[in-house]
Amino acid sequence: MQLVEKELVDLDTDINRYLFESVQRIYHPNYPSHSITLRKLLSHTASIAVKPEEQNMQYKPGDTAFDETLSEFCFKYINPNTSNWLPKPPGSVAFYSNEGSSLAALVVERVANMSYSQYVKEKILKPLGVDISKVGVRLSDFENTEDFVKHYAYVFNTTDLERWQQVMPQLNFTPISDNLPTWLHISNYGFGAYPAGLLRMSANTLSVYLCTFLNNGSSILRPRSIAEIRTIVGSGTIPDYGLIGNNNSTQESPSSQFGLSWYWQTMSNGRRYLGHSGS
């Protein structure tokens, strides 16, 4: 949104204008006339749908996921020659996509002429008074990783254990006990779609960032940009592709409506909130 405020990008312009690629272009192979825009990417309505088994393999031990650049990652998974598209035109349905968010980050890289991770640190966190030497994507960004929160998963039986090992065989899962049920320790990892959810920081630093939204942008965004982020794209008329044809899911699951990256969710008790889940 900072780039929107500076009029360097427009939310409703075809992103190919900003990617500066002479050969590779991003478009839905079945709907080439429906442009992919930043608004569609940020609201998860670009009809991008990478298969779960492919997504699982994006998680890699240590920093090895970053042997591939963000550009290489995006063009590998999102291009007209792949099958990673919904059978619906962009803008007509919502379907959560880490890869779509990563593609939006690639636009930031190309327009700002710096890596996305560096942009976040220099243009978002540093103006908020955050010590950016203690924030990073890669493990190598930190002098000491011993204080990092450890990753665990709980397994009840042998079937659970085998499932974890089959789904992500590239990661190191270590049971902390020979007796089941038990916890699995998961060594530090990274993943290619890092702009969608991998930035290592303290809980305090995260709270500083969140306060920006409570204060309508503070020093990094104008109030109208915060309002744009909060506004439901399509005024609530765009259906969730995962719920189409499933009469039970709307009753069993909280309904979500996307703004830009963040979303509104209505719980079973009727309470409504804006934010973004994650771990």
C-alpha positions in Angstrom: 0.0 0.0 0.0 3.0 2.3 0.4 3.7 1.9 -3.3 0.0 2.6 -4.0 0.2 5.8 -2.0 3.3 6.8 -4.0 1.4 6.0 -7.2 4.1 3.5 -8.3 1.5 0.7 -8.6 -2.2 0.5 -9.0 -4.3 -2.2 -7.3 -6.4 -2.9 -10.4 -3.7 -2.9 -13.1 -2.4 -6.1 -14.7 0.7 -7.1 -12.6 2.6 -7.9 -15.8 3.1 -4.2 -16.2 5.2 -4.2 -13.0 7.1 -7.5 -13.4 9.1 -6.2 -16.4 9.3 -9.6 -18.0 9.8 -9.6 -21.8 9.2 -13.4 -22.1 7.3 -14.7 -19.1 3.8 -13.4 -18.4 1.4 -14.3 -15.7 -2.2 -15.2 -16.8 -4.8 -17.8 -16.3 -4.4 -20.2 -19.3 -8.2 -20.7 -19.6 -9.1 -17.0 -19.1 -6.2 -15.0 -20.6 -8.3 -11.9 -21.0 -9.0 -11.8 -17.2 -6.0 -9.9 -15.8 -4.2 -10.8 -12.6 -4.0 -7.7 -10.4 -2.7 -6.9 -7.0 -6.2 -6.6 -5.6 -7.0 -10.1 -6.8 -3.7 -11.5 -5.4 -4.1 -9.8 -2.0 -7.8 -10.8 -1.7 -7.0 -14.4 -2.8 -9.3 -14.1 -5.8 -6.8 -14.7 -8.6 -7.9 -18.3 -9.1 -4.4 -19.6 -8.2 -4.5 -23.1 -6.5 -1.3 -25.0 -6.1 -1.7 -28.6 -5.2 -1.2 -29.4 -1.5 1.4 -32.1 -2.2 3.4 -29.5 -4.1 3.0 -26.9 -1.3 4.3 -29.5 1.3 7.5 -29.8 -0.6 8.1 -26.1 -0.4 9.2 -26.5 3.2 12.9 -27.2 3.4 15.4 -27.6 6.2 17.5 -24.7 7.3 17.9 -22.0 4.7 17.9 -24.3 1.7 14.5 -23.0 0.5 16.2 -19.8 -0.3 18.6 -21.3 -2.8 15.7 -20.4 -5.2 15.0 -16.7 -5.7 11.4 -15.3 -5.1 11.2 -14.8 -8.9 12.2 -18.3 -9.7 9.7 -19.6 -7.1 6.8 -17.6 -8.4 7.3 -18.4 -12.1 7.7 -22.1 -11.3 4.4 -22.4 -9.7 2.4 -19.6 -11.3 2.5 -19.6 -15.0 0.1 -20.5 -17.8 1.9 -23.8 -18.4 1.0 -25.3 -15.0 -2.2 -26.8 -13.7 -2.2 -24.7 -10.6 -5.3 -22.8 -11.5 -9.0 -23.1 -10.5 -11.5 -23.7 -13.3 -12.9 -20.3 -12.6 -11.9 -16.8 -14.0 -9.8 -14.6 -11.8 -12.0 -12.3 -9.7 -15.0 -14.7 -9.5 -14.1 -16.9 -6.5 -11.9 -16.7 -3.4 -9.3 -19.4 -2.7 -6.4 -18.9 -0.2 -3.0 -18.9 -1.9 0.4 -18.5 -0.4 1.8 -18.4 -3.9 -0.5 -15.5 -4.9 0.7 -13.5 -1.9 4.3 -14.3 -2.9 3.6 -13.0 -6.4 2.4 -9.8 -4.9 5.6 -9.6 -3.0 7.6 -10.1 -6.2 5.8 -7.0 -7.6 7.1 -5.1 -4.6 10.6 -6.4 -5.3 10.5 -5.3 -8.9 9.0 -1.8 -8.3 11.1 -1.0 -5.2 14.2 -2.5 -6.6 15.1 -4.3 -3.4 14.4 -7.7 -1.9 11.0 -8.1 -0.3 12.4 -9.0 3.0 14.7 -6.0 3.0 11.7 -3.8 2.0 9.7 -5.0 5.0 12.6 -4.3 7.3 13.6 -0.9 5.9 10.2 0.6 4.9 7.8 -1.0 7.5 9.5 -2.2 10.6 12.4 0.3 10.9 10.1 3.4 10.8 8.2 1.8 13.7 11.3 1.8 15.8 12.0 -1.9 15.5 15.6 -3.1 15.8 15.7 -4.7 12.4 18.9 -6.6 13.3 16.7 -8.9 15.3 14.2 -9.5 12.5 14.8 -11.8 9.5 13.6 -14.5 7.1 16.7 -16.6 6.9 18.4 -18.4 9.9 21.6 -16.8 8.7 20.1 -13.4 9.4 20.7 -14.0 13.1 23.9 -14.4 15.1 22.2 -16.7 17.6 19.3 -19.0 16.9 19.4 -20.9 20.2 16.6 -18.6 21.6 14.2 -19.4 18.8 10.9 -20.9 19.8 11.1 -24.6 19.0 8.7 -26.3 16.5 6.6 -29.2 17.6 3.8 -31.4 16.4 1.8 -33.8 18.5 1.3 -37.4 17.3 -1.2 -39.8 18.9 -0.1 -43.0 17.2 2.1 -44.6 14.6 -0.2 -43.6 11.8 0.2 -39.9 12.8 3.9 -40.3 12.8 4.1 -42.0 9.4 1.8 -39.4 8.0 4.1 -36.5 9.0 7.1 -38.4 7.6 5.3 -39.1 4.3 3.9 -35.6 3.8 7.2 -33.8 4.4 10.0 -36.3 4.2 12.5 -33.6 3.6 12.1 -32.2 7.2 13.7 -33.7 10.3 11.0 -35.0 12.7 12.4 -36.3 15.9 10.0 -38.0 18.5 10.9 -36.7 22.0 9.8 -40.1 23.4 9.7 -43.7 22.2 6.3 -44.0 23.6 3.2 -42.8 21.8 1.4 -40.4 22.0 4.3 -37.9 22.0 5.6 -34.7 20.6 7.7 -34.5 17.4 10.5 -31.9 17.4 10.8 -30.2 14.0 14.1 -28.7 13.1 14.2 -25.1 11.9 13.1 -24.7 8.3 12.2 -22.2 5.6 9.8 -22.2 2.7 9.7 -20.7 -0.7 6.5 -18.8 -0.2 8.1 -16.9 2.6 6.3 -13.5 2.0 3.0 -15.3 2.9 4.1 -16.2 6.4 7.8 -16.4 7.3 9.3 -13.5 9.2 11.2 -14.4 12.4 10.7 -11.8 15.1 9.7 -11.5 18.8 6.1 -11.4 20.0 6.8 -7.8 21.1 7.9 -6.8 17.7 4.8 -8.3 16.2 2.7 -6.4 18.6 4.4 -3.1 17.5 3.4 -3.9 13.9 -0.2 -4.8 14.9 -0.6 -1.5 16.8 -0.1 0.2 13.5 -3.5 -1.0 12.4 -5.1 0.0 15.6 -3.7 3.5 15.1 -4.9 3.7 11.5 -1.5 3.5 9.9 0.7 5.4 12.3 3.9 6.5 10.5 3.9 3.9 7.7 0.5 4.2 6.1 -2.2 6.8 5.6 -5.6 6.1 7.2 -7.3 5.7 3.8 -4.8 2.8 3.1 -5.8 1.0 6.3 -9.4 1.5 5.3 -8.7 -0.1 1.9 -7.1 -3.1 3.6 -10.1 -3.5 5.8 -12.6 -3.2 2.9 -14.1 -6.5 1.8 -13.2 -7.0 -1.9 -16.3 -7.5 -4.0 -18.5 -6.2 -1.2 -19.0 -9.8 0.1 -20.4 -11.1 -3.2 -17.4 -13.3 -4.1 -17.9 -16.9 -3.0 -15.3 -19.1 -1.3 -14.4 -21.7 -3.9 -13.9 -24.3 -1.1 -17.5 -23.9 0.1 -19.1 -24.0 -3.3 -21.4 -27.1 -3.5 -20.7 -28.0 0.1 -23.9 -27.3 2.1 -22.5 -28.3 5.4 -19.2 -26.4 5.4 -20.8 -23.0 5.9 -22.4 -24.2 9.1 -19.3 -26.0 10.4 -16.7 -23.4 9.5 -16.4 -19.7 10.3 -17.1 -17.7 7.2 -14.3 -15.5 5.9 -14.4 -12.5 3.6 -11.2 -11.1 2.3 -9.9 -7.5 2.4 -6.3 -7.0 1.2 -4.2 -9.7 2.8 -6.3 -9.5 6.0 -9.8 -10.9 6.3 -13.0 -10.6 8.2 -14.2 -13.8 9.9 -17.6 -14.4 11.6 -17.6 -17.0 14.3 -20.4 -19.3 15.2 -21.5 -17.0 18.0 -21.8 -14.1 15.6 -18.8 -12.3 16.7 -16.8 -10.7 13.8 -13.2 -9.8 13.7 -10.5 -8.7 11.3 -7.0 -10.2 11.2 -5.0 -13.1 9.9 -4.5 -16.4 11.6 -1.2 -18.3 11.6 1.3 -19.9 13.9 
